[in-house]
Amino acid sequence: YINCTTCRIAIEGNDGTVFAAVGLADIFGCCREGKREGSQISKYPRVTFESVIQCAGNRASEMISSHESKAQAIFKDHPFEKISIGMMGNVEWSGVLLADVLEDVIPGVSKMRGMHVVFSGVDGYETSTPIERILDRSCGAILADTINGKPLPPDHGYPVRVFLPGIAGARSVKWLNNI
């Protein structure tokens, strides 16, 4: 279960302005015991869709071997050295549209253009995506808390990850804690 009372996502501006520290209870809804259950009422409408996610590391072994000196030295005896193909899956994702959350907590966000939204996970991984793609509801950018109707397992980003369909999986940050 997700502990809705302690898990929060900080939403900040590029100048350090903190717009909100949004709890999972605020995003997904929560029962009285502080545990998320699929039927709890959410502040934002839930969406569910099927989509493929492909790891950006697919074929890493080919990339490493084609860049002989530097890449081979960096990745020698590393798990990436053996990644070939097949790291992809088609699953059912559920959560809330990221556009709904950002438009709720950041004044004027719908008018912002030419910027990137940066996502950070508790593991220190960070990446960005153009804000126009995040705010375009037809692109399906979500804060996901379930996969195939069940809470995200730890290796897929429990308790929450950003999911950005249609682009490399590396942009769908797991264990999200900062936007």
Secondary structure as the mmCIF struct_conf table of DSSP 4:
data_model
#
loop_
_struct_conf.conf_type_id
_struct_conf.id
_struct_conf.beg_label_comp_id
_struct_conf.beg_label_asym_id
_struct_conf.beg_label_seq_id
_struct_conf.end_label_comp_id
_struct_conf.end_label_asym_id
_struct_conf.end_label_seq_id
STRN STRN1 ASN A 3 ASN A 3
TURN_TY1_P TURN_TY1_P1 CYS A 4 THR A 6
STRN STRN2 ARG A 8 GLU A 12
TURN_TY1_P TURN_TY1_P2 ASN A 14 ASP A 15
BEND BEND1 GLY A 16 GLY A 16
STRN STRN3 VAL A 18 GLY A 23
HELX_RH_AL_P HELX_RH_AL_P1 LEU A 24 PHE A 28
TURN_TY1_P TURN_TY1_P3 ARG A 32 GLU A 33
BEND BEND2 GLY A 34 GLY A 34
STRN STRN4 LYS A 35 LYS A 35
TURN_TY1_P TURN_TY1_P4 GLY A 38 SER A 39
BEND BEND3 GLN A 40 GLN A 40
BEND BEND4 LYS A 43 TYR A 44
STRN STRN5 ARG A 46 GLN A 54
TURN_TY1_P TURN_TY1_P5 ALA A 56 ARG A 59
HELX_RH_AL_P HELX_RH_AL_P2 ALA A 60 SER A 66
BEND BEND5 HIS A 67 HIS A 67
HELX_RH_AL_P HELX_RH_AL_P3 GLU A 68 PHE A 75
TURN_TY1_P TURN_TY1_P6 LYS A 76 ASP A 77
BEND BEND6 HIS A 78 HIS A 78
HELX_RH_3T_P HELX_RH_3T_P1 PRO A 79 LYS A 82
BEND BEND7 ILE A 85 ILE A 85
STRN STRN6 MET A 88 LEU A 97
HELX_RH_AL_P HELX_RH_AL_P4 LEU A 98 VAL A 105
BEND BEND8 ILE A 106 ILE A 106
TURN_TY1_P TURN_TY1_P7 PRO A 107 GLY A 108
HELX_RH_3T_P HELX_RH_3T_P2 VAL A 109 LYS A 111
BEND BEND9 GLY A 114 GLY A 114
STRN STRN7 HIS A 116 GLY A 121
TURN_TY1_P TURN_TY1_P8 VAL A 122 ASP A 123
BEND BEND10 GLY A 124 GLY A 124
STRN STRN8 GLU A 126 PRO A 130
HELX_RH_AL_P HELX_RH_AL_P5 ILE A 131 LEU A 135
HELX_RH_3T_P HELX_RH_3T_P3 ARG A 137 CYS A 139
STRN STRN9 ILE A 142 ILE A 147
TURN_TY1_P TURN_TY1_P9 ASN A 148 GLY A 149
STRN STRN10 LYS A 150 PRO A 151
HELX_LH_PP_P HELX_LH_PP_P1 LEU A 152 PRO A 153
HELX_RH_3T_P HELX_RH_3T_P4 PRO A 154 HIS A 156
TURN_TY1_P TURN_TY1_P10 GLY A 157 PRO A 159
STRN STRN11 ARG A 161 PHE A 163
TURN_TY1_P TURN_TY1_P11 PRO A 165 GLY A 166
BEND BEND11 ILE A 167 ILE A 167
HELX_RH_3T_P HELX_RH_3T_P5 GLY A 169 ARG A 171
BEND BEND12 SER A 172 SER A 172
BEND BEND13 LYS A 174 TRP A 175
STRN STRN12 LEU A 176 ASN A 178
#
